[in-house]
Amino acid sequence: MSRVLVVDDDPHLRRTLRINLSAHGHTVVLAADGAAALRAVAEHPPPDVVILDLGLPGVPGLEVLEGLRGWSAVPVIVLSARTDSADKVAALDAGADDYVTKPFGVPELLARLRAAVRRAAVVTPDGAPVVETASFTVDLVAKKVVRDGAEVHLSPTEWGVLEHLARHPGMLVTQQQLLHEVWGPAYGTEGNYLRVYLAHLRRKLEPDPSRPRHLVTEAGRGYRFEP
């Protein structure tokens, strides 16, 4: 099972999560503030996933997230009482893998934790950590894309879309599957999200974005990654 770092300034919530996560076989490390969280991620062994509150004393949760993304690819699930969409967007753009609002159900949190760990696995169905196309290379371990010898900058959400497609080369990924994996189980009908981010990816990666050969749309069904 996973090693989980829980970062929250509420001692009652930390205790509740420690009990529930431990009961499901996870090893739990606790941190009450941002500075302690950054130290814990740097320790060995590092956590497999971080559950992070935004309203932390000292170093705010968003700064912790941005600091982590400077040197770590550990999956981060934000756990926050902030329900405003702007807060969610800011956290996801800063590199969060998921966003759960308080109050929450433990079964849902456990499901999201499992999904985050699965997405962090560094293998494709054939076991390859690097997916090569005729136009660019996707490194699932380093979490980067190289085109024409240069690394292509992707936002965390762009990377999430590309990564999930690249892990299933040649396979149809439905809109609902892709939304669930990248945005979370509460999403399933927001096809406009996918159209926007696929357009961004095609402009950055496709030789001819108007006639994509690698990030292919299956009308009315979903998307397909063609190496």
N, CA and C atoms as a LAMMPS dump frame, in Angstrom:
ITEM: TIMESTEP
0
ITEM: NUMBER OF ATOMS
681
ITEM: BOX BOUNDS ff ff ff
-5.0000000000000000e+02 5.0000000000000000e+02
-5.0000000000000000e+02 5.0000000000000000e+02
-5.0000000000000000e+02 5.0000000000000000e+02
ITEM: ATOMS id mol type element x y z
1 1 1 N 0.839 -1.19 0
2 1 2 C 0 0 0
3 1 3 C 0.874 1.24 0
4 2 1 N 0.264 2.403 0.003
5 2 2 C 1.001 3.644 -0.216
6 2 3 C 1.462 4.289 1.091
7 3 1 N 2.511 5.087 0.956
8 3 2 C 2.968 5.949 2.041
9 3 3 C 2.346 7.32 1.795
10 4 1 N 1.488 7.78 2.708
11 4 2 C 0.686 8.985 2.502
12 4 3 C 1.11 10.065 3.491
13 5 1 N 1.417 11.246 2.971
14 5 2 C 1.702 12.408 3.808
15 5 3 C 0.436 13.246 3.911
16 6 1 N -0.067 13.427 5.134
17 6 2 C -1.257 14.244 5.383
18 6 3 C -0.802 15.573 5.972
19 7 1 N -1.142 16.669 5.296
20 7 2 C -0.716 17.999 5.722
21 7 3 C -1.966 18.817 6.043
22 8 1 N -2.196 19.077 7.327
23 8 2 C -3.376 19.84 7.74
24 8 3 C -3.125 20.382 9.138
25 9 1 N -3.586 21.6 9.403
26 9 2 C -3.352 22.196 10.72
27 9 3 C -4.421 21.806 11.739
28 10 1 N -5.424 21.043 11.325
29 10 2 C -6.492 20.602 12.231
30 10 3 C -6.104 19.25 12.832
31 11 1 N -5.773 19.203 14.131
32 11 2 C -5.324 17.931 14.723
33 11 3 C -6.391 16.848 14.693
34 12 1 N -7.666 17.243 14.798
35 12 2 C -8.737 16.256 14.751
36 12 3 C -8.788 15.603 13.365
37 13 1 N -8.68 16.404 12.315
38 13 2 C -8.719 15.848 10.969
39 13 3 C -7.487 14.979 10.701
40 14 1 N -6.33 15.423 11.183
41 14 2 C -5.127 14.611 10.995
42 14 3 C -5.316 13.233 11.642
43 15 1 N -5.865 13.244 12.848
44 15 2 C -6.081 11.972 13.559
45 15 3 C -7.091 11.102 12.814
46 16 1 N -8.172 11.714 12.338
47 16 2 C -9.197 10.954 11.616
48 16 3 C -8.614 10.312 10.363
49 17 1 N -7.841 11.089 9.614
50 17 2 C -7.254 10.548 8.39
51 17 3 C -6.221 9.474 8.713
52 18 1 N -5.434 9.689 9.754
53 18 2 C -4.445 8.667 10.118
54 18 3 C -5.126 7.345 10.44
55 19 1 N -6.209 7.392 11.206
56 19 2 C -6.918 6.168 11.589
57 19 3 C -7.504 5.478 10.361
58 20 1 N -8.187 6.261 9.508
59 20 2 C -8.861 5.662 8.354
60 20 3 C -7.873 5.152 7.312
61 21 1 N -6.839 5.924 7.028
62 21 2 C -5.866 5.483 6.031
63 21 3 C -5.076 4.285 6.536
64 22 1 N -4.715 4.296 7.803
65 22 2 C -3.984 3.155 8.37
66 22 3 C -4.842 1.897 8.347
67 23 1 N -6.147 2.053 8.585
68 23 2 C -7.05 0.903 8.57
69 23 3 C -7.125 0.251 7.2
70 24 1 N -6.806 1.031 6.154
71 24 2 C -6.816 0.487 4.787
72 24 3 C -5.403 0.125 4.318
73 25 1 N -4.476 0.011 5.259
74 25 2 C -3.161 -0.506 4.935
75 25 3 C -2.12 0.506 4.544
76 26 1 N -2.459 1.796 4.57
77 26 2 C -1.492 2.818 4.18
78 26 3 C -0.6 3.198 5.364
79 27 1 N 0.625 3.563 5.049
80 27 2 C 1.513 4.151 6.038
81 27 3 C 1.294 5.656 6.021
82 28 1 N 1.055 6.254 7.18
83 28 2 C 0.652 7.658 7.241
84 28 3 C 1.714 8.481 7.965
85 29 1 N 2.111 9.577 7.33
86 29 2 C 3.01 10.565 7.923
87 29 3 C 2.218 11.854 8.066
88 30 1 N 2.357 12.539 9.212
89 30 2 C 1.556 13.732 9.477
90 30 3 C 2.433 14.98 9.522
91 31 1 N 1.88 16.092 9.022
92 31 2 C 2.54 17.398 9.1
93 31 3 C 1.474 18.44 9.375
94 32 1 N 1.785 19.392 10.273
95 32 2 C 0.803 20.391 10.687
96 32 3 C 0.965 21.72 9.984
97 33 1 N 2.058 21.901 9.241
98 33 2 C 2.26 23.169 8.545
99 33 3 C 3.087 22.937 7.277
100 34 1 N 3.224 24.016 6.485
101 34 2 C 3.882 23.885 5.194
102 34 3 C 5.343 23.529 5.283
103 35 1 N 6.056 24.119 6.229
104 35 2 C 7.484 23.841 6.359
105 35 3 C 7.719 22.369 6.693
106 36 1 N 6.899 21.825 7.607
107 36 2 C 7.027 20.416 7.955
108 36 3 C 6.696 19.524 6.761
109 37 1 N 5.745 19.958 5.943
110 37 2 C 5.384 19.181 4.759
111 37 3 C 6.548 19.083 3.778
112 38 1 N 7.196 20.2 3.523
113 38 2 C 8.324 20.198 2.585
114 38 3 C 9.455 19.319 3.109
115 39 1 N 9.703 19.366 4.407
116 39 2 C 10.744 18.502 4.981
117 39 3 C 10.373 17.031 4.826
118 40 1 N 9.095 16.704 5.05
119 40 2 C 8.654 15.315 4.993
120 40 3 C 8.778 14.737 3.589
121 41 1 N 8.502 15.559 2.566
122 41 2 C 8.619 15.07 1.191
123 41 3 C 10.079 14.815 0.832
124 42 1 N 10.981 15.587 1.441
125 42 2 C 12.405 15.43 1.157
126 42 3 C 13.031 14.243 1.879
127 43 1 N 12.321 13.686 2.859
128 43 2 C 12.862 12.567 3.619
129 43 3 C 12.844 11.28 2.799
130 44 1 N 13.58 10.288 3.292
131 44 2 C 13.591 8.971 2.646
132 44 3 C 13.017 7.942 3.616
133 45 1 N 12.063 7.11 3.166
134 45 2 C 11.493 7.119 1.817
135 45 3 C 10.486 8.258 1.656
136 46 1 N 10.376 8.824 0.468
137 46 2 C 9.411 9.904 0.236
138 46 3 C 7.998 9.349 0.192
139 47 1 N 6.995 10.189 0.389
140 47 2 C 5.611 9.705 0.291
141 47 3 C 5.255 9.355 -1.148
142 48 1 N 4.282 8.462 -1.276
143 48 2 C 3.755 8.114 -2.597
144 48 3 C 2.682 9.097 -3.038
145 49 1 N 2.056 9.766 -2.078
146 49 2 C 1.008 10.736 -2.382
147 49 3 C 0.907 11.698 -1.201
148 50 1 N 0.55 12.951 -1.489
149 50 2 C 0.392 13.981 -0.458
150 50 3 C -1.057 14.447 -0.442
151 51 1 N -1.647 14.499 0.751
152 51 2 C -2.965 15.102 0.942
153 51 3 C -2.713 16.444 1.615
154 52 1 N -3.049 17.539 0.926
155 52 2 C -2.585 18.871 1.317
156 52 3 C -3.739 19.843 1.516
157 53 1 N -3.795 20.445 2.709
158 53 2 C -4.749 21.53 2.969
159 53 3 C -4.163 22.837 2.437
160 54 1 N -5.012 23.739 1.96
161 54 2 C -4.53 25.027 1.464
162 54 3 C -4.362 26.05 2.584
163 55 1 N -5.222 25.991 3.598
164 55 2 C -5.193 27.003 4.656
165 55 3 C -4.241 26.639 5.773
166 56 1 N -2.95 26.652 5.488
167 56 2 C -1.938 26.265 6.469
168 56 3 C -1.317 27.488 7.135
169 57 1 N -0.878 27.363 8.378
170 57 2 C -0.13 28.455 9.006
171 57 3 C 1.282 28.537 8.436
172 58 1 N 1.86 29.706 8.492
173 58 2 C 3.227 29.855 7.976
174 58 3 C 3.234 29.867 6.465
175 59 1 N 3.73 28.808 5.867
176 59 2 C 3.774 28.691 4.408
177 59 3 C 2.412 28.218 3.914
178 60 1 N 1.679 29.023 3.137
179 60 2 C 0.356 28.607 2.652
180 60 3 C 0.439 27.355 1.78
181 61 1 N -0.68 26.622 1.734
182 61 2 C -0.706 25.38 0.982
183 61 3 C -0.348 25.549 -0.481
184 62 1 N -0.8 26.653 -1.103
185 62 2 C -0.493 26.858 -2.518
186 62 3 C 1.008 27.044 -2.73
187 63 1 N 1.669 27.728 -1.806
188 63 2 C 3.116 27.892 -1.914
189 63 3 C 3.835 26.561 -1.694
190 64 1 N 3.309 25.746 -0.804
191 64 2 C 3.878 24.407 -0.613
192 64 3 C 3.791 23.621 -1.916
193 65 1 N 2.627 23.682 -2.547
194 65 2 C 2.429 22.968 -3.803
195 65 3 C 3.386 23.459 -4.879
196 66 1 N 3.499 24.767 -5.02
197 66 2 C 4.406 25.316 -6.024
198 66 3 C 5.853 24.951 -5.716
199 67 1 N 6.2 24.938 -4.423
200 67 2 C 7.551 24.537 -4.05
201 67 3 C 7.827 23.085 -4.377
202 68 1 N 6.865 22.223 -4.112
203 68 2 C 7.03 20.806 -4.425
204 68 3 C 7.229 20.59 -5.918
205 69 1 N 6.448 21.301 -6.71
206 69 2 C 6.514 21.074 -8.151
207 69 3 C 7.831 21.56 -8.755
208 70 1 N 8.616 22.301 -7.968
209 70 2 C 9.926 22.697 -8.451
210 70 3 C 10.912 21.548 -8.486
211 71 1 N 10.628 20.453 -7.723
212 71 2 C 11.612 19.371 -7.675
213 71 3 C 11.003 17.99 -7.457
214 72 1 N 9.686 17.9 -7.276
215 72 2 C 9.077 16.6 -7.008
216 72 3 C 7.828 16.403 -7.852
217 73 1 N 7.632 15.174 -8.308
218 73 2 C 6.442 14.828 -9.084
219 73 3 C 5.443 14.029 -8.258
220 74 1 N 5.611 14.012 -6.929
221 74 2 C 4.704 13.245 -6.079
222 74 3 C 3.263 13.71 -6.298
223 75 1 N 2.318 12.777 -6.436
224 75 2 C 0.917 13.18 -6.599
225 75 3 C 0.418 13.947 -5.383
226 76 1 N -0.322 15.025 -5.627
227 76 2 C -0.845 15.871 -4.545
228 76 3 C -2.365 15.982 -4.689
229 77 1 N -3.071 15.603 -3.627
230 77 2 C -4.52 15.789 -3.557
231 77 3 C -4.778 16.943 -2.602
232 78 1 N -5.333 18.026 -3.108
233 78 2 C -5.676 19.168 -2.248
234 78 3 C -6.972 18.859 -1.518
235 79 1 N -6.96 19.095 -0.212
236 79 2 C -8.128 18.875 0.633
237 79 3 C -8.433 20.214 1.301
238 80 1 N -9.509 20.875 0.864
239 80 2 C -9.713 22.257 1.295
240 80 3 C -11.185 22.572 1.511
241 81 1 N -11.424 23.512 2.429
242 81 2 C -12.785 24.014 2.645
243 81 3 C -13.159 25.068 1.615
244 82 1 N -12.189 25.485 0.794
245 82 2 C -12.455 26.511 -0.214
246 82 3 C -13.164 25.888 -1.412
247 83 1 N -14.358 26.378 -1.683
248 83 2 C -15.168 25.796 -2.754
249 83 3 C -15.218 26.666 -3.998
250 84 1 N -14.626 27.849 -3.939
251 84 2 C -14.654 28.747 -5.094
252 84 3 C -13.866 28.139 -6.254
253 85 1 N -14.426 28.242 -7.454
254 85 2 C -13.774 27.637 -8.621
255 85 3 C -12.401 28.239 -8.882
256 86 1 N -12.212 29.519 -8.523
257 86 2 C -10.909 30.157 -8.737
258 86 3 C -9.832 29.484 -7.892
259 87 1 N -10.175 29.07 -6.66
260 87 2 C -9.215 28.363 -5.812
261 87 3 C -8.869 27.001 -6.415
262 88 1 N -9.885 26.325 -6.949
263 88 2 C -9.638 25.029 -7.566
264 88 3 C -8.734 25.166 -8.788
265 89 1 N -9.021 26.152 -9.616
266 89 2 C -8.217 26.368 -10.813
267 89 3 C -6.772 26.694 -10.444
268 90 1 N -6.599 27.558 -9.43
269 90 2 C -5.255 27.942 -9.006
270 90 3 C -4.473 26.733 -8.515
271 91 1 N -5.129 25.855 -7.744
272 91 2 C -4.452 24.669 -7.223
273 91 3 C -4.092 23.694 -8.347
274 92 1 N -5.016 23.474 -9.263
275 92 2 C -4.752 22.549 -10.374
276 92 3 C -3.665 23.093 -11.285
277 93 1 N -3.7 24.391 -11.557
278 93 2 C -2.672 24.99 -12.402
279 93 3 C -1.311 24.989 -11.718
280 94 1 N -1.29 25 -10.386
281 94 2 C -0.024 24.962 -9.654
282 94 3 C 0.555 23.562 -9.577
283 95 1 N -0.22 22.558 -10.013
284 95 2 C 0.319 21.21 -10.065
285 95 3 C -0.419 20.175 -9.257
286 96 1 N -1.564 20.541 -8.643
287 96 2 C -2.34 19.545 -7.906
288 96 3 C -2.885 18.494 -8.866
289 97 1 N -2.948 17.269 -8.395
290 97 2 C -3.497 16.189 -9.212
291 97 3 C -5 16.033 -9.016
292 98 1 N -5.507 16.514 -7.882
293 98 2 C -6.936 16.411 -7.604
294 98 3 C -7.294 17.441 -6.548
295 99 1 N -8.587 17.716 -6.405
296 99 2 C -9.068 18.733 -5.453
297 99 3 C -10.333 18.197 -4.805
298 100 1 N -10.293 18.031 -3.495
299 100 2 C -11.436 17.531 -2.733
300 100 3 C -11.86 18.607 -1.747
301 101 1 N -13.159 18.92 -1.71
302 101 2 C -13.645 19.96 -0.802
303 101 3 C -14.151 19.335 0.497
304 102 1 N -13.928 20.064 1.594
305 102 2 C -14.454 19.669 2.901
306 102 3 C -15.874 20.186 3.054
307 103 1 N -16.77 19.455 3.708
308 103 2 C -16.576 18.1 4.241
309 103 3 C -16.55 17.07 3.122
310 104 1 N -15.964 15.932 3.387
311 104 2 C -15.797 14.91 2.362
312 104 3 C -16.079 13.541 2.969
313 105 1 N -16.332 12.588 2.114
314 105 2 C -16.514 11.205 2.552
315 105 3 C -15.198 10.454 2.443
316 106 1 N -14.873 9.681 3.447
317 106 2 C -13.616 8.922 3.426
318 106 3 C -13.554 7.958 2.241
319 107 1 N -14.634 7.232 1.891
320 107 2 C -14.546 6.345 0.725
321 107 3 C -14.177 7.09 -0.565
322 108 1 N -14.739 8.307 -0.739
323 108 2 C -14.389 9.082 -1.929
324 108 3 C -12.917 9.478 -1.907
325 109 1 N -12.439 9.919 -0.748
326 109 2 C -11.031 10.304 -0.653
327 109 3 C -10.124 9.116 -0.942
328 110 1 N -10.468 7.947 -0.425
329 110 2 C -9.662 6.752 -0.687
330 110 3 C -9.653 6.415 -2.178
331 111 1 N -10.796 6.578 -2.835
332 111 2 C -10.858 6.303 -4.272
333 111 3 C -9.985 7.277 -5.051
334 112 1 N -10.003 8.533 -4.658
335 112 2 C -9.176 9.53 -5.339
336 112 3 C -7.695 9.275 -5.069
337 113 1 N -7.38 8.821 -3.859
338 113 2 C -5.996 8.49 -3.54
339 113 3 C -5.514 7.345 -4.42
340 114 1 N -6.33 6.318 -4.561
341 114 2 C -5.952 5.186 -5.412
342 114 3 C -5.754 5.636 -6.852
343 115 1 N -6.642 6.518 -7.336
344 115 2 C -6.525 7 -8.706
345 115 3 C -5.243 7.807 -8.902
346 116 1 N -4.893 8.634 -7.913
347 116 2 C -3.673 9.44 -8.024
348 116 3 C -2.43 8.564 -8.067
349 117 1 N -2.43 7.51 -7.252
350 117 2 C -1.276 6.598 -7.243
351 117 3 C -1.185 5.841 -8.561
352 118 1 N -2.336 5.433 -9.095
353 118 2 C -2.325 4.728 -10.392
354 118 3 C -1.766 5.623 -11.487
355 119 1 N -2.187 6.893 -11.499
356 119 2 C -1.711 7.795 -12.541
357 119 3 C -0.217 8.04 -12.434
358 120 1 N 0.309 7.902 -11.21
359 120 2 C 1.739 8.139 -11.02
360 120 3 C 2.586 6.944 -11.41
361 121 1 N 1.941 5.793 -11.661
362 121 2 C 2.701 4.621 -12.093
363 121 3 C 3.429 4.953 -13.386
364 122 1 N 4.644 4.449 -13.534
365 122 2 C 5.496 4.891 -14.635
366 122 3 C 5.6 3.853 -15.748
367 123 1 N 4.517 3.162 -16.007
368 123 2 C 4.559 2.203 -17.095
369 123 3 C 3.323 2.357 -17.961
370 124 1 N 3.492 2.076 -19.229
371 124 2 C 2.392 1.967 -20.166
372 124 3 C 1.975 0.502 -20.201
373 125 1 N 0.912 0.134 -20.935
374 125 2 C 0.498 -1.265 -20.954
375 125 3 C 1.606 -2.228 -21.381
376 126 1 N 2.538 -1.797 -22.217
377 126 2 C 3.624 -2.688 -22.626
378 126 3 C 4.868 -2.516 -21.762
379 127 1 N 4.741 -1.749 -20.657
380 127 2 C 5.851 -1.611 -19.716
381 127 3 C 6.85 -0.536 -20.058
382 128 1 N 6.598 0.268 -21.077
383 128 2 C 7.582 1.263 -21.505
384 128 3 C 7.384 2.578 -20.776
385 129 1 N 8.449 3.132 -20.166
386 129 2 C 8.321 4.424 -19.493
387 129 3 C 8.418 5.606 -20.444
388 130 1 N 8.821 5.366 -21.7
389 130 2 C 8.958 6.44 -22.684
390 130 3 C 8.136 6.068 -23.912
391 131 1 N 7.304 7.005 -24.359
392 131 2 C 6.484 6.784 -25.551
393 131 3 C 7.014 7.686 -26.659
394 132 1 N 7.418 7.101 -27.76
395 132 2 C 7.981 7.866 -28.87
396 132 3 C 6.994 7.937 -30.023
397 133 1 N 6.865 9.114 -30.595
398 133 2 C 6.099 9.291 -31.821
399 133 3 C 7.038 9.819 -32.896
400 134 1 N 6.534 9.974 -34.102
401 134 2 C 7.351 10.521 -35.177
402 134 3 C 7.642 12.002 -34.969
403 135 1 N 6.902 12.648 -34.051
404 135 2 C 7.023 14.096 -33.882
405 135 3 C 7.562 14.518 -32.526
406 136 1 N 7.365 13.705 -31.495
407 136 2 C 7.791 14.088 -30.145
408 136 3 C 7.915 12.831 -29.287
409 137 1 N 8.53 13.002 -28.099
410 137 2 C 8.725 11.9 -27.166
411 137 3 C 8.115 12.27 -25.819
412 138 1 N 7.373 11.352 -25.239
413 138 2 C 6.746 11.551 -23.934
414 138 3 C 7.481 10.676 -22.919
415 139 1 N 8.128 11.305 -21.945
416 139 2 C 8.848 10.585 -20.893
417 139 3 C 7.95 10.548 -19.664
418 140 1 N 7.381 9.373 -19.366
419 140 2 C 6.434 9.243 -18.266
420 140 3 C 7.114 9.23 -16.904
421 141 1 N 8.41 8.965 -16.879
422 141 2 C 9.143 8.98 -15.617
423 141 3 C 9.517 10.413 -15.247
424 142 1 N 10.156 11.112 -16.189
425 142 2 C 10.578 12.493 -15.943
426 142 3 C 9.423 13.486 -16.071
427 143 1 N 8.289 13.016 -16.586
428 143 2 C 7.107 13.869 -16.786
429 143 3 C 7.462 15.064 -17.675
430 144 1 N 7.981 14.767 -18.853
431 144 2 C 8.304 15.841 -19.784
432 144 3 C 8.122 15.363 -21.215
433 145 1 N 8.004 16.341 -22.113
434 145 2 C 7.838 16.07 -23.538
435 145 3 C 8.952 16.78 -24.289
436 146 1 N 9.559 16.078 -25.239
437 146 2 C 10.632 16.655 -26.044
438 146 3 C 10.217 16.624 -27.505
439 147 1 N 10.349 17.774 -28.158
440 147 2 C 10.059 17.868 -29.592
441 147 3 C 11.213 18.601 -30.269
442 148 1 N 11.737 18.029 -31.332
443 148 2 C 12.854 18.623 -32.076
444 148 3 C 14.03 18.95 -31.161
445 149 1 N 14.271 18.058 -30.2
446 149 2 C 15.416 18.217 -29.32
447 149 3 C 15.225 19.18 -28.168
448 150 1 N 14.066 19.816 -28.051
449 150 2 C 13.823 20.792 -26.99
450 150 3 C 12.62 20.361 -26.159
451 151 1 N 12.709 20.607 -24.852
452 151 2 C 11.59 20.281 -23.984
453 151 3 C 10.435 21.247 -24.226
454 152 1 N 9.232 20.709 -24.285
455 152 2 C 8.022 21.503 -24.498
456 152 3 C 7.368 21.76 -23.144
457 153 1 N 7.14 23.034 -22.831
458 153 2 C 6.493 23.363 -21.554
459 153 3 C 4.997 23.075 -21.645
460 154 1 N 4.51 22.257 -20.693
461 154 2 C 3.081 21.968 -20.595
462 154 3 C 2.589 22.37 -19.212
463 155 1 N 1.37 22.868 -19.14
464 155 2 C 0.76 23.13 -17.844
465 155 3 C 0.44 21.775 -17.202
466 156 1 N 0.24 21.743 -15.869
467 156 2 C -0.104 20.477 -15.22
468 156 3 C -1.336 19.798 -15.826
469 157 1 N -2.323 20.588 -16.216
470 157 2 C -3.525 19.987 -16.801
471 157 3 C -3.242 19.454 -18.196
472 158 1 N -2.478 20.188 -18.994
473 158 2 C -2.096 19.688 -20.316
474 158 3 C -1.335 18.382 -20.177
475 159 1 N -0.407 18.349 -19.207
476 159 2 C 0.343 17.11 -18.998
477 159 3 C -0.593 15.974 -18.593
478 160 1 N -1.559 16.252 -17.712
479 160 2 C -2.483 15.214 -17.277
480 160 3 C -3.252 14.594 -18.433
481 161 1 N -3.71 15.432 -19.355
482 161 2 C -4.442 14.922 -20.525
483 161 3 C -3.518 14.081 -21.402
484 162 1 N -2.342 14.626 -21.717
485 162 2 C -1.41 13.912 -22.585
486 162 3 C -0.948 12.608 -21.948
487 163 1 N -0.626 12.656 -20.658
488 163 2 C -0.118 11.473 -19.973
489 163 3 C -1.132 10.331 -20.035
490 164 1 N -2.394 10.623 -19.746
491 164 2 C -3.386 9.554 -19.745
492 164 3 C -3.562 8.968 -21.142
493 165 1 N -3.561 9.806 -22.144
494 165 2 C -3.673 9.292 -23.509
495 165 3 C -2.445 8.464 -23.89
496 166 1 N -1.252 8.959 -23.504
497 166 2 C -0.013 8.268 -23.871
498 166 3 C 0.116 6.918 -23.179
499 167 1 N -0.516 6.764 -22.032
500 167 2 C -0.47 5.479 -21.333
501 167 3 C -1.355 4.438 -22.01
502 168 1 N -2.164 4.868 -22.963
503 168 2 C -3.069 3.947 -23.663
504 168 3 C -2.916 4.122 -25.182
505 169 1 N -1.713 3.946 -25.718
506 169 2 C -1.492 4.197 -27.153
507 169 3 C -2.37 3.309 -28.031
508 170 1 N -2.98 3.944 -29.027
509 170 2 C -3.815 3.214 -29.974
510 170 3 C -5.194 2.861 -29.464
511 171 1 N -5.479 3.167 -28.203
512 171 2 C -6.758 2.799 -27.608
513 171 3 C -7.696 4.009 -27.544
514 172 1 N -8.973 3.761 -27.719
515 172 2 C -9.956 4.818 -27.577
516 172 3 C -10.146 5.134 -26.098
517 173 1 N -10.002 6.405 -25.744
518 173 2 C -10.276 6.877 -24.384
519 173 3 C -11.503 7.773 -24.473
520 174 1 N -12.57 7.401 -23.803
521 174 2 C -13.797 8.184 -23.904
522 174 3 C -13.631 9.534 -23.205
523 175 1 N -14.484 10.478 -23.576
524 175 2 C -14.457 11.776 -22.92
525 175 3 C -14.639 11.626 -21.412
526 176 1 N -15.584 10.768 -21.008
527 176 2 C -15.849 10.593 -19.59
528 176 3 C -14.635 10.026 -18.861
529 177 1 N -13.975 9.039 -19.455
530 177 2 C -12.783 8.465 -18.832
531 177 3 C -11.704 9.523 -18.645
532 178 1 N -11.491 10.328 -19.667
533 178 2 C -10.434 11.329 -19.611
534 178 3 C -10.76 12.415 -18.588
535 179 1 N -12.002 12.843 -18.547
536 179 2 C -12.408 13.846 -17.558
537 179 3 C -12.265 13.304 -16.137
538 180 1 N -12.673 12.06 -15.926
539 180 2 C -12.552 11.46 -14.598
540 180 3 C -11.091 11.388 -14.162
541 181 1 N -10.212 10.994 -15.076
542 181 2 C -8.809 10.814 -14.717
543 181 3 C -8.108 12.136 -14.436
544 182 1 N -8.406 13.162 -15.232
545 182 2 C -7.668 14.425 -15.128
546 182 3 C -8.331 15.391 -14.157
547 183 1 N -9.661 15.503 -14.211
548 183 2 C -10.358 16.484 -13.37
549 183 3 C -11.016 15.865 -12.138
550 184 1 N -11.255 14.557 -12.146
551 184 2 C -11.842 13.9 -10.994
552 184 3 C -13.204 13.308 -11.301
553 185 1 N -13.704 12.436 -10.407
554 185 2 C -14.954 11.708 -10.661
555 185 3 C -16.198 12.578 -10.731
556 186 1 N -16.116 13.817 -10.26
557 186 2 C -17.286 14.705 -10.335
558 186 3 C -17.499 15.235 -11.745
559 187 1 N -16.53 15.013 -12.629
560 187 2 C -16.61 15.527 -14
561 187 3 C -16.882 14.369 -14.963
562 188 1 N -17.68 14.658 -15.978
563 188 2 C -17.966 13.606 -16.947
564 188 3 C -18.63 14.115 -18.213
565 189 1 N -19.145 15.351 -18.166
566 189 2 C -19.86 15.883 -19.324
567 189 3 C -19.238 17.168 -19.851
568 190 1 N -18.135 17.611 -19.247
569 190 2 C -17.534 18.897 -19.622
570 190 3 C -16.621 18.725 -20.84
571 191 1 N -17.215 18.352 -21.959
572 191 2 C -16.428 18.117 -23.169
573 191 3 C -15.685 19.345 -23.65
574 192 1 N -16.187 20.534 -23.285
575 192 2 C -15.508 21.756 -23.709
576 192 3 C -14.128 21.869 -23.066
577 193 1 N -13.957 21.331 -21.853
578 193 2 C -12.642 21.332 -21.22
579 193 3 C -11.648 20.592 -22.121
580 194 1 N -12.063 19.427 -22.576
581 194 2 C -11.169 18.599 -23.384
582 194 3 C -10.856 19.255 -24.717
583 195 1 N -11.84 19.874 -25.339
584 195 2 C -11.594 20.528 -26.628
585 195 3 C -10.553 21.633 -26.486
586 196 1 N -10.638 22.39 -25.389
587 196 2 C -9.685 23.48 -25.171
588 196 3 C -8.278 22.928 -24.974
589 197 1 N -8.133 21.933 -24.101
590 197 2 C -6.789 21.443 -23.788
591 197 3 C -6.195 20.61 -24.917
592 198 1 N -7.025 19.886 -25.659
593 198 2 C -6.498 19.177 -26.827
594 198 3 C -6.019 20.163 -27.88
595 199 1 N -6.732 21.286 -28.024
596 199 2 C -6.277 22.307 -28.972
597 199 3 C -4.921 22.867 -28.558
598 200 1 N -4.74 23.104 -27.248
599 200 2 C -3.451 23.587 -26.755
600 200 3 C -2.348 22.58 -27.065
601 201 1 N -2.603 21.316 -26.776
602 201 2 C -1.597 20.284 -26.996
603 201 3 C -1.254 20.144 -28.477
604 202 1 N -2.254 20.221 -29.323
605 202 2 C -1.98 20.086 -30.758
606 202 3 C -1.13 21.235 -31.275
607 203 1 N -1.386 22.443 -30.779
608 203 2 C -0.562 23.581 -31.21
609 203 3 C 0.887 23.404 -30.777
610 204 1 N 1.097 22.769 -29.64
611 204 2 C 2.457 22.604 -29.127
612 204 3 C 3.175 21.388 -29.708
613 205 1 N 2.413 20.354 -30.126
614 205 2 C 3.051 19.086 -30.45
615 205 3 C 2.843 18.589 -31.878
616 206 1 N 1.73 18.904 -32.472
617 206 2 C 1.433 18.364 -33.797
618 206 3 C 2.158 19.149 -34.899
619 207 1 N 2.71 18.473 -35.902
620 207 2 C 3.299 19.189 -37.036
621 207 3 C 2.289 20.092 -37.741
622 208 1 N 1.048 19.606 -37.858
623 208 2 C -0.034 20.39 -38.448
624 208 3 C -1.235 20.295 -37.513
625 209 1 N -1.398 21.273 -36.606
626 209 2 C -2.477 21.18 -35.618
627 209 3 C -3.866 21.044 -36.231
628 210 1 N -4.06 21.55 -37.435
629 210 2 C -5.377 21.46 -38.07
630 210 3 C -5.661 20.056 -38.595
631 211 1 N -4.601 19.26 -38.721
632 211 2 C -4.758 17.871 -39.186
633 211 3 C -3.933 16.968 -38.274
634 212 1 N -4.386 16.773 -37.036
635 212 2 C -3.592 16.021 -36.06
636 212 3 C -3.397 14.568 -36.463
637 213 1 N -2.184 14.09 -36.237
638 213 2 C -1.88 12.683 -36.544
639 213 3 C -1.627 11.866 -35.28
640 214 1 N -1.382 12.537 -34.145
641 214 2 C -1.079 11.827 -32.902
642 214 3 C -2.183 11.954 -31.858
643 215 1 N -2.804 13.109 -31.761
644 215 2 C -3.88 13.356 -30.8
645 215 3 C -5.18 13.446 -31.592
646 216 1 N -5.787 12.3 -31.785
647 216 2 C -6.875 12.159 -32.75
648 216 3 C -8.227 12.164 -32.036
649 217 1 N -9.173 12.915 -32.584
650 217 2 C -10.542 12.93 -32.072
651 217 3 C -11.378 11.873 -32.758
652 218 1 N -12.068 11.056 -31.966
653 218 2 C -13.066 10.124 -32.488
654 218 3 C -14.423 10.772 -32.238
655 219 1 N -15.01 11.349 -33.276
656 219 2 C -16.224 12.155 -33.116
657 219 3 C -17.305 11.41 -32.346
658 220 1 N -17.792 12.071 -31.279
659 220 2 C -18.861 11.515 -30.487
660 220 3 C -18.445 10.385 -29.56
661 221 1 N -17.152 10.04 -29.551
662 221 2 C -16.703 8.895 -28.745
663 221 3 C -15.602 9.273 -27.759
664 222 1 N -14.578 9.979 -28.247
665 222 2 C -13.47 10.303 -27.355
666 222 3 C -12.219 10.629 -28.139
667 223 1 N -11.079 10.186 -27.598
668 223 2 C -9.79 10.551 -28.196
669 223 3 C -8.87 9.32 -28.252
670 224 1 N -7.937 9.407 -29.178
671 224 2 C -6.997 8.302 -29.364
672 224 3 C -5.589 8.856 -29.537
673 225 1 N -4.608 8.251 -28.863
674 225 2 C -3.213 8.638 -29.003
675 225 3 C -2.553 7.681 -29.992
676 226 1 N -2.09 8.221 -31.113
677 226 2 C -1.461 7.419 -32.157
678 226 3 C 0.017 7.748 -32.255
679 227 1 N 0.906 6.853 -31.813
680 227 2 C 2.342 7.127 -31.932
681 227 3 C 2.787 7.278 -33.375
